[in-house]
Amino acid sequence: MTPSPSVLVFDVNETLIDIESLAPVFEQIFGDAQVLREWFGQLVTYSMTTALSGCYVDFFTLGQGVLGMLAEIHGKAVSDGGLDNLKRAMLTMPAHPDVTGGLIALRDNGFRLVTLTNSPPNPEGASPLENAGLNGYFERQFSVDACRTFKPAEDVYRHVCRELQVAPADCMMVAAHVWDTIGAQSAGMSGALITRPGNAPLPVDGLPQPTLVATDLGELARQLARGAAADPQ
């Protein structure tokens, strides 16, 4: 039976908004748009490194630093303009096509919707969620910046629960990354994996497996609706 959480906690980068929109920045610097995926993988790796080592810097600053590191590795030069272009692009990524309809369906089915992102608040203007036209669907928007660490540290998930005054068991983390669902499940939430291109379950014994797996938010809404119909409560 599919569980029926009351709160859905959404990751933002890649889950709701499309990081492939950053590809032109990498095409311009490296002559190869596929370096985007190398950069994003290294960015996640070093965000986790800062979480474990206790030397927090915000996600945008780290992203610019990782870009500089990869440029040196690949023998390329990155101008200040290139760094600014990356930050600007990170702030203006569009939503995936399924997101608006999926969020409306989930909201109409009575779920509380919030976000939890590694990205910091933007003191200079609109957030990536606002620029993607999605902020109005969410009750609250949480950033790990409030905890000075990154997902999948348990404290960031528990921070959301404390702020909402709900138990972890009442929450389901919705993310395109298994490392995020593992972190949330380790903190007591359930987890829904959205299999965006390049993402899949990690079938390793001993690791928490996603509670639900869906290809997009529409399918997630349908699965949760079926679970609610099967739940006698």
N, C-alpha and C positions, 0 to 999 in steps of 0.2 A: 504494500500500500504506500502511495506517495504521501510524504508528510505535508502538513498544511501550516507553514510558518505564517506569522502575522506581519513580519517585516522582511522585505527584500532589500539587501544591501548590495549595491551595484559597484563593481569596479568601473572605471571610466576609460582609461587608455586601452584601446583595442577591443574592449568589451562593448562599449557604447559608441566610441568615436574611432574613426578609421586612420590608423597610423600610416597606412600606405600613402596617404596624402603628403607625407614628408619626403617621398621618393625624389622629387625634383631637386631638393637640397643636396641629396647625396649624389645624384647624377651630375650636378654642377661641380661639386668638389672632387669627386672620385672618378667621374666618367662611368659609373656603374651604380644604378639605383639599388641593386641588391645589397650593397653595403649597409643600407638601412637596417636589414635584419641582423647583421653583425653588430651594428651599433646598439640596437635595442636589446639584444641578448647581453652585451657587455654592460649596458646601463642597468639592467635588472641585477646582474651579477654584482656590480659595485654598489648598488643600493643595499643589497643584502649584506655586503661586506661592511658598509658603514653601520648597519644595524647591529651586527655582531661585535664590531670594534668600538662602538660608542662615539664615532667621530662624524656626526650628522652634518650633511650639507643638503640643501634643498634639491629636488629632482631636476629643475631646470638648470641650475648651476652644475650639477653632476653631469647632466646630458651634454652641456657645452664642453666640459672637461673631457668626457669620453670621446667626443668628436675630435678634439685636439689630439688625444692619444692615438686614435685610429689614423688620423692624418699623418702623424709621424711614422706609424707602422707602415703605411702604404706609400710613404714618400711624397705626400701631397702637402700643400700649404693651405691654411685656413685663415682668411682675413677676419678682421673684426666684423666686417659686413656679413661674412658667412656665418659667424656665431650668432649675430643678430637675426639673420634669416631663419636659423634653426629655432631660436626662441619664439619668433613670431609664428612660425609654422606649427610649433607645439601648442600654441595658444588658439589656433584657428582650424584645427582638424574638424572635418564634417562628421556627422552621425552616420552610422551604417543605415542602409535603406529600411531595414526591418524594425529599427529601434522605436520610432514614434508610434507606430501601430501596436507594437508589443507592449510598450509602456501604458498606452491607453487601455489595452485589454486587461493588463494586470491591475491597474488602478481601478478600473470599473468592476473588477472582481473582488475589490475590498482590501487589497494589500497596501500596507504602508511602504512607500518607496523612498529610499535614501541612497546616497552615494558615499563611497570611501575610496579616495584616490591617493596615489603617491605624489601627485602634483601639488605644489603649494598654492595658497591663494595668490591672486595677482594683484598686488597693491596699486598697479598702474591702470587698472581697468577691468574689463570683463574676464571671467574665467573661461577655460576651454568649454565647459558645459554650457555656459551662457552663449558663447560664440557659436556653438553647434545648435542653438535653439532648443535645448533640452531642460534648462533649469526649472521651468515651470511645472514639470512633472514630479518634482521631488520635494518632499517635506523638509529635509535637511541635506546639506552637502558637507561631508566631513573630509578633512585632509589629514594625512599622517603628520603634517607639519606641527599639529597641536601636541603630538607626543614626542616629536624630535627623534623619530625612528621610522623605519619603513616596514610595510608588509613584507613577509608574513610574521612579523613579531606579534605575539599574542596580544600585547597591550593595546595595539591599535584597534583590534576587533572588540576588545572589552571596553575600550573608550566609547565606541559607538553605543554599546549596550547601556553603559552608565548614563550617557547623555540622553538616551531615549527612555531610560528607566524600564528596560525590558531585560528578560533573561536571555543569555546566548541561545538557548534552545528555541526561543521564539523567532530567531533570525535565520535567514538563508543568505549566504554570500553567493552572488551571481558574478562569475568571472570567466574570462577566456583563458585563464592560466591555471594549471593544476597546482602550482606552488601557492597560489592565492586561496584556492579551495582547501588545500591541506592546512594552511595556516588558520583559516576560519574554523575548520572542523576541529583542529587541535584546541581551539579556544571555546568549543562547545556549540558552535553553530552547525547547521547543515550547509551543504554546498551544491551549487548548480554550475556545471561546466558548460559554457557556450563554445562550441567547437568552430571558432573562426578559422579561416584558412591558416594552416601552419600550427594548429593546436589540436591536441587529442588527449584522451585519458592516459594515465601512466599506470599500466597494470602490473604493479609490484606488490607482492604480499608484504603485509606489515605497514603499508601506507594507507591512510584513509582514502577510499575511493569516493568520487563525487556521488552525492545522493541522487542527483538527476544529471543527465547529459542531454543537451538539446543543440540543434544546429543554429537556432536563432531565437530571438525573444518571443516571436509568435508561437513557436513550438513549445517554449518554456511555459507560456501562458496556458496552452492547451493541456500540457501535462499536469500543471498545478490545478487546473479546473477539473480534470478527471480525478485527481487525488482528492480534492475537496468533495466531489460528488460521492466518492467511495467511503469517505470518512463519516461515521455515524454521528459525530458531534455536530 
